[in-house]
């Protein structure tokens, strides 16, 4: 809801590069992908906002906005995994909200791991929409923030459900501050600390991981890319399997996001995900400064440290003008 409000507040062409949400987006993109020219940031941000609204519109559409050949490919993939319930690992890319709907239409029983906030916002609609599908596979919503989340996940798997998990959802058990409950994984130019729970579950109970991501082709049409199943090996130590599983999944995400960074919603919140901090003796990357405003108050976002300092209106206008001049010079 906060993001939607901030996006609506940046409707003006002149405001898009000075909003609070844009400053977070820019700081995140700079931290992970410093190779992307900052002059491209406003355009990437606008397309990201459009992609988020498109994902929402796709979810509300009565007719699946997907080409028949894409559905045929998904049908073939679902046929391959249907008889062995597992964890469908995906991310918030492209038309990700259609995935559970397509899977249910194809006869799969699907359990979705969602935050309690999203269940409160979308749960009633998702269940009502599913009830109108007719001969579809069952749908279950599991609260990622609930203490019994893993118990319900296991129960769903034992009842023949495939469990859909958004790996970048940043919900569930919080890793310990010393990182012992998190797995370090490289993503672009930085490391993230991700929760180990699913890897442990998969390894201990021999549960397959089915990676599948949504993206857009050159014509901006939705398609889904499936990857080889990640299978645990009883002879492979848990530590090695955990590393292999998460690194493989985030490599898939990087592959999908690299050519079209605007399709990943994570640029708006990846700063909330735990990450490895640089040691004091390690050379710091160059800092970057992003002017932003909220109402009539003005701030300077310092990347990549995510610190924010309130500044005066004249300083804001000077920094904003300087950023615009730099973009014009680069283009």
Secondary structure as GFF3:
##gff-version 3
##sequence-region A 1 331
A	DSSP	alpha_helix	2	8	.	.	.	ID=ss1
A	DSSP	alpha_helix	20	32	.	.	.	ID=ss2
A	DSSP	three_ten_helix	38	40	.	.	.	ID=ss3
A	DSSP	alpha_helix	41	60	.	.	.	ID=ss4
A	DSSP	alpha_helix	68	81	.	.	.	ID=ss5
A	DSSP	beta_strand	87	90	.	.	.	ID=ss6
A	DSSP	three_ten_helix	96	98	.	.	.	ID=ss7
A	DSSP	alpha_helix	99	105	.	.	.	ID=ss8
A	DSSP	beta_strand	110	114	.	.	.	ID=ss9
A	DSSP	alpha_helix	116	131	.	.	.	ID=ss10
A	DSSP	beta_strand	139	143	.	.	.	ID=ss11
A	DSSP	alpha_helix	149	158	.	.	.	ID=ss12
A	DSSP	beta_strand	162	166	.	.	.	ID=ss13
A	DSSP	beta_strand	182	187	.	.	.	ID=ss14
A	DSSP	beta_strand	190	195	.	.	.	ID=ss15
A	DSSP	alpha_helix	197	205	.	.	.	ID=ss16
A	DSSP	beta_strand	209	216	.	.	.	ID=ss17
A	DSSP	beta_strand	222	226	.	.	.	ID=ss18
A	DSSP	alpha_helix	238	259	.	.	.	ID=ss19
A	DSSP	three_ten_helix	261	263	.	.	.	ID=ss20
A	DSSP	three_ten_helix	265	268	.	.	.	ID=ss21
A	DSSP	three_ten_helix	270	272	.	.	.	ID=ss22
A	DSSP	beta_strand	288	294	.	.	.	ID=ss23
A	DSSP	beta_strand	297	303	.	.	.	ID=ss24
A	DSSP	beta_strand	307	311	.	.	.	ID=ss25
A	DSSP	alpha_helix	313	330	.	.	.	ID=ss26
###
